Amino acid sequence: MLEIGFCTLEDQCPYLEAKRSRIEYKYIQNCSKKVNTKLIQCGWRRFGRYFSRPICKDCQECLSLRILADEYKFSRSERRVFKKNINTKMILRRPALSNEHLFLYDKYHRFMEEKKNWKRYDLNFRQYYNLYIDGFMDFGYELAFYVEDKLVCVDLIDEVEDGISSIYCFYDPDFSHLSLGKFSLLNEIKLAKIKKLKYIYLGYFVKKCQSLSYKADYTPNEILKGTSDLLENEILWEREDANCADFRDDQC
Protein backbone atom coordinates (compact mmCIF):
# COMPACT_ATOMS: atom_id res chain seq x y z
CA MET A 1 0.00 0.00 0.00
CA LEU A 2 1.44 3.35 -1.09
CA GLU A 3 0.51 6.43 0.98
CA ILE A 4 1.40 10.07 0.29
CA GLY A 5 0.31 12.86 2.62
CA PHE A 6 -0.02 16.57 1.84
CA CYS A 7 -2.22 19.57 2.62
CA THR A 8 -3.59 22.64 0.88
CA LEU A 9 -2.83 26.27 1.53
CA GLU A 10 -5.49 28.26 3.38
CA ASP A 11 -8.43 29.20 1.15
CA GLN A 12 -12.02 30.45 1.30
CA CYS A 13 -14.25 28.04 3.20
CA PRO A 14 -16.79 26.37 0.85
CA TYR A 15 -19.40 26.17 3.65
CA LEU A 16 -19.12 29.35 5.75
CA GLU A 17 -18.54 32.66 4.00
CA ALA A 18 -16.63 34.34 6.84
CA LYS A 19 -14.27 31.39 7.41
CA ARG A 20 -11.02 30.19 5.89
CA SER A 21 -10.26 26.51 5.32
CA ARG A 22 -7.29 24.21 4.99
CA ILE A 23 -7.52 20.53 4.00
CA GLU A 24 -5.23 17.62 4.81
CA TYR A 25 -5.01 14.80 2.24
CA LYS A 26 -3.79 11.24 2.06
CA TYR A 27 -3.33 9.63 -1.35
CA ILE A 28 -3.56 5.87 -0.81
CA GLN A 29 -3.00 3.30 -3.50
CA ASN A 30 -4.55 -0.14 -2.95
CA CYS A 31 -6.29 0.93 0.25
CA SER A 32 -7.72 -1.98 2.26
CA LYS A 33 -11.18 -2.04 3.80
CA LYS A 34 -9.54 -2.12 7.25
CA VAL A 35 -7.58 1.10 6.61
CA ASN A 36 -10.59 2.76 4.98
CA THR A 37 -12.70 1.88 8.02
CA LYS A 38 -10.16 3.31 10.46
CA LEU A 39 -9.84 6.54 8.49
CA ILE A 40 -13.61 6.99 8.25
CA GLN A 41 -13.90 6.37 12.00
CA CYS A 42 -11.32 9.14 12.51
CA GLY A 43 -13.25 11.68 10.46
CA TRP A 44 -11.67 11.33 7.01
CA ARG A 45 -13.65 11.29 3.74
CA ARG A 46 -12.78 9.24 0.65
CA PHE A 47 -13.04 10.52 -2.93
CA GLY A 48 -11.30 8.20 -5.38
CA ARG A 49 -7.86 7.36 -4.02
CA TYR A 50 -7.79 10.54 -1.93
CA PHE A 51 -8.82 10.84 1.71
CA SER A 52 -9.33 14.29 3.20
CA ARG A 53 -10.24 16.09 6.42
CA PRO A 54 -10.34 19.76 7.46
CA ILE A 55 -7.47 21.13 9.58
CA CYS A 56 -8.70 24.70 9.76
CA LYS A 57 -7.07 27.09 12.22
CA ASP A 58 -9.31 28.17 15.13
CA CYS A 59 -12.41 26.46 13.70
CA GLN A 60 -14.21 23.22 14.60
CA GLU A 61 -17.44 23.76 12.67
CA CYS A 62 -17.07 20.65 10.46
CA LEU A 63 -18.14 17.77 12.69
CA SER A 64 -18.26 14.16 11.48
CA LEU A 65 -21.70 12.68 12.05
CA ARG A 66 -22.85 9.08 11.96
CA ILE A 67 -26.37 7.68 12.22
CA LEU A 68 -26.97 4.68 14.49
CA ALA A 69 -28.60 2.59 11.77
CA ASP A 70 -29.21 -0.43 13.99
CA GLU A 71 -31.38 1.72 16.30
CA TYR A 72 -33.04 3.82 13.61
CA LYS A 73 -36.84 3.80 13.41
CA PHE A 74 -38.45 5.04 10.20
CA SER A 75 -40.94 7.83 10.87
CA ARG A 76 -44.40 8.09 9.35
CA SER A 77 -43.19 10.72 6.85
CA GLU A 78 -40.22 8.53 5.88
CA ARG A 79 -42.52 5.59 5.29
CA ARG A 80 -44.48 7.88 2.95
CA VAL A 81 -41.23 8.52 1.01
CA PHE A 82 -40.87 4.75 0.53
CA LYS A 83 -44.51 4.53 -0.55
CA LYS A 84 -44.30 7.24 -3.21
CA ASN A 85 -41.22 5.51 -4.65
CA ILE A 86 -43.06 2.20 -5.07
CA ASN A 87 -42.21 2.29 -8.79
CA THR A 88 -38.61 3.47 -8.35
CA LYS A 89 -36.17 0.65 -9.07
CA MET A 90 -32.94 0.47 -7.05
CA ILE A 91 -29.81 -1.39 -8.14
CA LEU A 92 -26.79 -1.97 -5.86
CA ARG A 93 -23.68 -2.31 -8.00
CA ARG A 94 -20.04 -1.32 -8.36
CA PRO A 95 -19.51 2.37 -9.25
CA ALA A 96 -20.25 2.92 -12.93
CA LEU A 97 -19.60 5.63 -15.51
CA SER A 98 -21.73 6.43 -18.53
CA ASN A 99 -23.12 9.35 -20.49
CA GLU A 100 -26.21 9.04 -18.29
CA HIS A 101 -24.10 9.55 -15.16
CA LEU A 102 -22.38 12.66 -16.49
CA PHE A 103 -25.60 14.15 -17.84
CA LEU A 104 -27.38 13.59 -14.51
CA TYR A 105 -24.43 14.96 -12.52
CA ASP A 106 -24.32 18.11 -14.65
CA LYS A 107 -28.11 18.59 -14.52
CA TYR A 108 -28.14 18.29 -10.73
CA HIS A 109 -25.31 20.78 -10.23
CA ARG A 110 -26.79 23.32 -12.65
CA PHE A 111 -29.98 23.12 -10.61
CA MET A 112 -28.12 23.54 -7.28
CA GLU A 113 -26.11 26.43 -8.72
CA GLU A 114 -29.36 28.25 -9.42
CA LYS A 115 -31.22 27.16 -6.28
CA LYS A 116 -28.47 27.46 -3.64
CA ASN A 117 -25.72 29.36 -5.44
CA TRP A 118 -23.39 26.35 -5.39
CA LYS A 119 -20.10 26.71 -7.20
CA ARG A 120 -20.36 24.40 -10.23
CA TYR A 121 -17.56 22.32 -11.70
CA ASP A 122 -17.87 20.70 -15.11
CA LEU A 123 -16.53 17.12 -14.98
CA ASN A 124 -15.41 15.06 -17.95
CA PHE A 125 -15.22 11.25 -17.93
CA ARG A 126 -11.67 11.15 -16.54
CA GLN A 127 -12.41 13.65 -13.74
CA TYR A 128 -15.57 11.80 -12.70
CA TYR A 129 -13.65 8.52 -12.70
CA ASN A 130 -10.86 9.95 -10.54
CA LEU A 131 -13.31 11.47 -8.06
CA TYR A 132 -16.00 8.81 -7.69
CA ILE A 133 -14.81 5.49 -9.13
CA ASP A 134 -11.05 5.10 -8.82
CA GLY A 135 -9.93 3.21 -5.73
CA PHE A 136 -13.26 1.53 -4.95
CA MET A 137 -11.42 -1.76 -4.32
CA ASP A 138 -13.69 -4.31 -2.54
CA PHE A 139 -15.75 -1.76 -0.60
CA GLY A 140 -17.08 0.82 -3.10
CA TYR A 141 -20.62 0.69 -4.52
CA GLU A 142 -23.33 2.85 -5.98
CA LEU A 143 -27.05 2.76 -5.45
CA ALA A 144 -28.58 3.54 -8.85
CA PHE A 145 -32.25 4.52 -8.97
CA TYR A 146 -34.40 4.22 -12.09
CA VAL A 147 -37.88 5.39 -13.03
CA GLU A 148 -39.13 3.66 -16.17
CA ASP A 149 -35.56 2.77 -17.21
CA LYS A 150 -34.37 6.38 -16.73
CA LEU A 151 -31.48 6.94 -14.32
CA VAL A 152 -32.79 9.51 -11.83
CA CYS A 153 -30.44 9.22 -8.84
CA VAL A 154 -26.94 7.96 -8.02
CA ASP A 155 -25.79 7.44 -4.44
CA LEU A 156 -22.11 6.53 -4.01
CA ILE A 157 -21.19 4.60 -0.87
CA ASP A 158 -18.45 2.55 0.78
CA GLU A 159 -19.25 -0.53 2.84
CA VAL A 160 -16.77 -0.39 5.72
CA GLU A 161 -16.37 -2.88 8.55
CA ASP A 162 -18.92 -1.35 10.91
CA GLY A 163 -21.21 0.56 8.57
CA ILE A 164 -21.84 2.41 5.33
CA SER A 165 -19.92 5.57 4.45
CA SER A 166 -22.08 7.89 2.38
CA ILE A 167 -19.82 9.56 -0.21
CA TYR A 168 -22.00 11.58 -2.57
CA CYS A 169 -25.51 11.63 -4.00
CA PHE A 170 -26.99 13.45 -6.99
CA TYR A 171 -30.41 13.23 -8.60
CA ASP A 172 -32.66 14.55 -11.36
CA PRO A 173 -34.39 17.74 -10.12
CA ASP A 174 -37.30 17.00 -12.47
CA PHE A 175 -38.17 14.17 -10.04
CA SER A 176 -37.97 16.27 -6.88
CA HIS A 177 -41.50 15.16 -5.95
CA LEU A 178 -40.02 11.74 -5.17
CA SER A 179 -37.62 13.15 -2.53
CA LEU A 180 -34.82 11.12 -4.09
CA GLY A 181 -32.05 12.48 -1.85
CA LYS A 182 -33.94 11.42 1.25
CA PHE A 183 -35.04 8.16 -0.40
CA SER A 184 -31.43 7.23 -1.16
CA LEU A 185 -30.32 7.86 2.44
CA LEU A 186 -33.24 5.87 3.83
CA ASN A 187 -32.19 3.00 1.57
CA GLU A 188 -28.65 3.24 2.96
CA ILE A 189 -30.13 2.80 6.45
CA LYS A 190 -32.29 -0.08 5.25
CA LEU A 191 -29.27 -1.73 3.61
CA ALA A 192 -27.21 -1.35 6.79
CA LYS A 193 -29.97 -3.03 8.78
CA ILE A 194 -30.10 -5.94 6.32
CA LYS A 195 -26.31 -6.37 6.47
CA LYS A 196 -26.30 -5.88 10.27
CA LEU A 197 -24.00 -2.85 10.03
CA LYS A 198 -24.21 -0.41 12.92
CA TYR A 199 -23.55 3.02 11.39
CA ILE A 200 -24.16 5.32 8.45
CA TYR A 201 -21.16 7.67 8.23
CA LEU A 202 -22.76 10.79 6.80
CA GLY A 203 -19.73 13.04 6.43
CA TYR A 204 -19.57 16.53 7.89
CA PHE A 205 -22.33 18.28 9.77
CA VAL A 206 -22.02 22.09 9.77
CA LYS A 207 -24.82 23.65 11.78
CA LYS A 208 -24.63 27.04 10.02
CA CYS A 209 -24.74 25.56 6.51
CA GLN A 210 -28.12 24.44 5.19
CA SER A 211 -26.57 22.00 2.72
CA LEU A 212 -24.99 20.08 5.62
CA SER A 213 -27.04 20.95 8.71
CA TYR A 214 -29.98 18.69 7.74
CA LYS A 215 -27.92 15.64 8.77
CA ALA A 216 -28.65 16.13 12.46
CA ASP A 217 -32.34 15.51 11.75
CA TYR A 218 -31.55 11.81 11.38
CA THR A 219 -31.52 10.46 14.92
CA PRO A 220 -30.16 8.73 16.88
CA ASN A 221 -26.75 9.99 15.81
CA GLU A 222 -23.26 10.55 17.15
CA ILE A 223 -20.76 13.37 16.62
CA LEU A 224 -16.99 12.89 16.47
CA LYS A 225 -15.48 15.34 18.93
CA GLY A 226 -12.42 16.48 16.98
CA THR A 227 -10.56 14.52 14.32
CA SER A 228 -8.09 11.84 15.36
CA ASP A 229 -4.84 10.53 13.95
CA LEU A 230 -4.94 7.05 12.43
CA LEU A 231 -2.49 5.76 15.07
CA GLU A 232 -4.50 6.97 18.06
CA ASN A 233 -6.20 4.23 20.05
CA GLU A 234 -9.15 6.26 21.32
CA ILE A 235 -11.76 7.73 18.99
CA LEU A 236 -14.34 9.85 20.80
CA TRP A 237 -17.83 9.66 19.30
CA GLU A 238 -20.54 11.22 21.49
CA ARG A 239 -24.28 10.66 21.29
CA GLU A 240 -25.89 13.87 20.05
CA ASP A 241 -29.53 13.15 19.12
CA ALA A 242 -29.82 16.82 18.16
CA ASN A 243 -32.79 17.92 16.13
CA CYS A 244 -31.12 20.29 13.73
CA ALA A 245 -34.10 22.65 13.69
CA ASP A 246 -33.44 23.46 17.36
CA PHE A 247 -30.08 25.10 16.71
CA ARG A 248 -29.73 25.59 12.95
CA ASP A 249 -28.46 28.97 11.76
CA ASP A 250 -28.33 28.47 8.00
CA GLN A 251 -26.10 30.63 5.86
CA CYS A 252 -25.56 28.62 2.67
C-alpha positions as CSV (number, residue, x, y, z in Angstrom):
1,M,0.0,0.0,0.0
2,L,1.4,3.4,-1.1
3,E,0.5,6.4,1.0
4,I,1.4,10.1,0.3
5,G,0.3,12.9,2.6
6,F,0.0,16.6,1.8
7,C,-2.2,19.6,2.6
8,T,-3.6,22.6,0.9
9,L,-2.8,26.3,1.5
10,E,-5.5,28.3,3.4
11,D,-8.4,29.2,1.1
12,Q,-12.0,30.5,1.3
13,C,-14.3,28.0,3.2
14,P,-16.8,26.4,0.9
15,Y,-19.4,26.2,3.7
16,L,-19.1,29.4,5.7
17,E,-18.5,32.7,4.0
18,A,-16.6,34.3,6.8
19,K,-14.3,31.4,7.4
20,R,-11.0,30.2,5.9
21,S,-10.3,26.5,5.3
22,R,-7.3,24.2,5.0
23,I,-7.5,20.5,4.0
24,E,-5.2,17.6,4.8
25,Y,-5.0,14.8,2.2
26,K,-3.8,11.2,2.1
27,Y,-3.3,9.6,-1.4
28,I,-3.6,5.9,-0.8
29,Q,-3.0,3.3,-3.5
30,N,-4.5,-0.1,-2.9
31,C,-6.3,0.9,0.2
32,S,-7.7,-2.0,2.3
33,K,-11.2,-2.0,3.8
34,K,-9.5,-2.1,7.2
35,V,-7.6,1.1,6.6
36,N,-10.6,2.8,5.0
37,T,-12.7,1.9,8.0
38,K,-10.2,3.3,10.5
39,L,-9.8,6.5,8.5
40,I,-13.6,7.0,8.2
41,Q,-13.9,6.4,12.0
42,C,-11.3,9.1,12.5
43,G,-13.2,11.7,10.5
44,W,-11.7,11.3,7.0
45,R,-13.7,11.3,3.7
46,R,-12.8,9.2,0.6
47,F,-13.0,10.5,-2.9
48,G,-11.3,8.2,-5.4
49,R,-7.9,7.4,-4.0
50,Y,-7.8,10.5,-1.9
51,F,-8.8,10.8,1.7
52,S,-9.3,14.3,3.2
53,R,-10.2,16.1,6.4
54,P,-10.3,19.8,7.5
55,I,-7.5,21.1,9.6
56,C,-8.7,24.7,9.8
57,K,-7.1,27.1,12.2
58,D,-9.3,28.2,15.1
59,C,-12.4,26.5,13.7
60,Q,-14.2,23.2,14.6
61,E,-17.4,23.8,12.7
62,C,-17.1,20.6,10.5
63,L,-18.1,17.8,12.7
64,S,-18.3,14.2,11.5
65,L,-21.7,12.7,12.0
66,R,-22.8,9.1,12.0
67,I,-26.4,7.7,12.2
68,L,-27.0,4.7,14.5
69,A,-28.6,2.6,11.8
70,D,-29.2,-0.4,14.0
71,E,-31.4,1.7,16.3
72,Y,-33.0,3.8,13.6
73,K,-36.8,3.8,13.4
74,F,-38.5,5.0,10.2
75,S,-40.9,7.8,10.9
76,R,-44.4,8.1,9.3
77,S,-43.2,10.7,6.9
78,E,-40.2,8.5,5.9
79,R,-42.5,5.6,5.3
80,R,-44.5,7.9,2.9
81,V,-41.2,8.5,1.0
82,F,-40.9,4.7,0.5
83,K,-44.5,4.5,-0.5
84,K,-44.3,7.2,-3.2
85,N,-41.2,5.5,-4.6
86,I,-43.1,2.2,-5.1
87,N,-42.2,2.3,-8.8
88,T,-38.6,3.5,-8.3
89,K,-36.2,0.7,-9.1
90,M,-32.9,0.5,-7.0
91,I,-29.8,-1.4,-8.1
92,L,-26.8,-2.0,-5.9
93,R,-23.7,-2.3,-8.0
94,R,-20.0,-1.3,-8.4
95,P,-19.5,2.4,-9.3
96,A,-20.3,2.9,-12.9
97,L,-19.6,5.6,-15.5
98,S,-21.7,6.4,-18.5
99,N,-23.1,9.4,-20.5
100,E,-26.2,9.0,-18.3
101,H,-24.1,9.5,-15.2
102,L,-22.4,12.7,-16.5
103,F,-25.6,14.2,-17.8
104,L,-27.4,13.6,-14.5
105,Y,-24.4,15.0,-12.5
106,D,-24.3,18.1,-14.7
107,K,-28.1,18.6,-14.5
108,Y,-28.1,18.3,-10.7
109,H,-25.3,20.8,-10.2
110,R,-26.8,23.3,-12.7
111,F,-30.0,23.1,-10.6
112,M,-28.1,23.5,-7.3
113,E,-26.1,26.4,-8.7
114,E,-29.4,28.3,-9.4
115,K,-31.2,27.2,-6.3
116,K,-28.5,27.5,-3.6
117,N,-25.7,29.4,-5.4
118,W,-23.4,26.3,-5.4
119,K,-20.1,26.7,-7.2
120,R,-20.4,24.4,-10.2
121,Y,-17.6,22.3,-11.7
122,D,-17.9,20.7,-15.1
123,L,-16.5,17.1,-15.0
124,N,-15.4,15.1,-17.9
125,F,-15.2,11.3,-17.9
126,R,-11.7,11.2,-16.5
127,Q,-12.4,13.6,-13.7
128,Y,-15.6,11.8,-12.7
129,Y,-13.6,8.5,-12.7
130,N,-10.9,10.0,-10.5
131,L,-13.3,11.5,-8.1
132,Y,-16.0,8.8,-7.7
133,I,-14.8,5.5,-9.1
134,D,-11.0,5.1,-8.8
135,G,-9.9,3.2,-5.7
136,F,-13.3,1.5,-4.9
137,M,-11.4,-1.8,-4.3
138,D,-13.7,-4.3,-2.5
139,F,-15.7,-1.8,-0.6
140,G,-17.1,0.8,-3.1
141,Y,-20.6,0.7,-4.5
142,E,-23.3,2.8,-6.0
143,L,-27.0,2.8,-5.4
144,A,-28.6,3.5,-8.8
145,F,-32.2,4.5,-9.0
146,Y,-34.4,4.2,-12.1
147,V,-37.9,5.4,-13.0
148,E,-39.1,3.7,-16.2
149,D,-35.6,2.8,-17.2
150,K,-34.4,6.4,-16.7
151,L,-31.5,6.9,-14.3
152,V,-32.8,9.5,-11.8
153,C,-30.4,9.2,-8.8
154,V,-26.9,8.0,-8.0
155,D,-25.8,7.4,-4.4
156,L,-22.1,6.5,-4.0
157,I,-21.2,4.6,-0.9
158,D,-18.5,2.5,0.8
159,E,-19.2,-0.5,2.8
160,V,-16.8,-0.4,5.7
161,E,-16.4,-2.9,8.6
162,D,-18.9,-1.3,10.9
163,G,-21.2,0.6,8.6
164,I,-21.8,2.4,5.3
165,S,-19.9,5.6,4.4
166,S,-22.1,7.9,2.4
167,I,-19.8,9.6,-0.2
168,Y,-22.0,11.6,-2.6
169,C,-25.5,11.6,-4.0
170,F,-27.0,13.5,-7.0
171,Y,-30.4,13.2,-8.6
172,D,-32.7,14.5,-11.4
173,P,-34.4,17.7,-10.1
174,D,-37.3,17.0,-12.5
175,F,-38.2,14.2,-10.0
176,S,-38.0,16.3,-6.9
177,H,-41.5,15.2,-6.0
178,L,-40.0,11.7,-5.2
179,S,-37.6,13.1,-2.5
180,L,-34.8,11.1,-4.1
181,G,-32.0,12.5,-1.8
182,K,-33.9,11.4,1.2
183,F,-35.0,8.2,-0.4
184,S,-31.4,7.2,-1.2
185,L,-30.3,7.9,2.4
186,L,-33.2,5.9,3.8
187,N,-32.2,3.0,1.6
188,E,-28.7,3.2,3.0
189,I,-30.1,2.8,6.4
190,K,-32.3,-0.1,5.2
191,L,-29.3,-1.7,3.6
192,A,-27.2,-1.3,6.8
193,K,-30.0,-3.0,8.8
194,I,-30.1,-5.9,6.3
195,K,-26.3,-6.4,6.5
196,K,-26.3,-5.9,10.3
197,L,-24.0,-2.8,10.0
198,K,-24.2,-0.4,12.9
199,Y,-23.6,3.0,11.4
200,I,-24.2,5.3,8.5
201,Y,-21.2,7.7,8.2
202,L,-22.8,10.8,6.8
203,G,-19.7,13.0,6.4
204,Y,-19.6,16.5,7.9
205,F,-22.3,18.3,9.8
206,V,-22.0,22.1,9.8
207,K,-24.8,23.7,11.8
208,K,-24.6,27.0,10.0
209,C,-24.7,25.6,6.5
210,Q,-28.1,24.4,5.2
211,S,-26.6,22.0,2.7
212,L,-25.0,20.1,5.6
213,S,-27.0,20.9,8.7
214,Y,-30.0,18.7,7.7
215,K,-27.9,15.6,8.8
216,A,-28.6,16.1,12.5
217,D,-32.3,15.5,11.8
218,Y,-31.6,11.8,11.4
219,T,-31.5,10.5,14.9
220,P,-30.2,8.7,16.9
221,N,-26.8,10.0,15.8
222,E,-23.3,10.5,17.2
223,I,-20.8,13.4,16.6
224,L,-17.0,12.9,16.5
225,K,-15.5,15.3,18.9
226,G,-12.4,16.5,17.0
227,T,-10.6,14.5,14.3
228,S,-8.1,11.8,15.4
229,D,-4.8,10.5,13.9
230,L,-4.9,7.1,12.4
231,L,-2.5,5.8,15.1
232,E,-4.5,7.0,18.1
233,N,-6.2,4.2,20.1
234,E,-9.2,6.3,21.3
235,I,-11.8,7.7,19.0
236,L,-14.3,9.9,20.8
237,W,-17.8,9.7,19.3
238,E,-20.5,11.2,21.5
239,R,-24.3,10.7,21.3
240,E,-25.9,13.9,20.0
241,D,-29.5,13.2,19.1
242,A,-29.8,16.8,18.2
243,N,-32.8,17.9,16.1
244,C,-31.1,20.3,13.7
245,A,-34.1,22.6,13.7
246,D,-33.4,23.5,17.4
247,F,-30.1,25.1,16.7
248,R,-29.7,25.6,13.0
249,D,-28.5,29.0,11.8
250,D,-28.3,28.5,8.0
251,Q,-26.1,30.6,5.9
252,C,-25.6,28.6,2.7
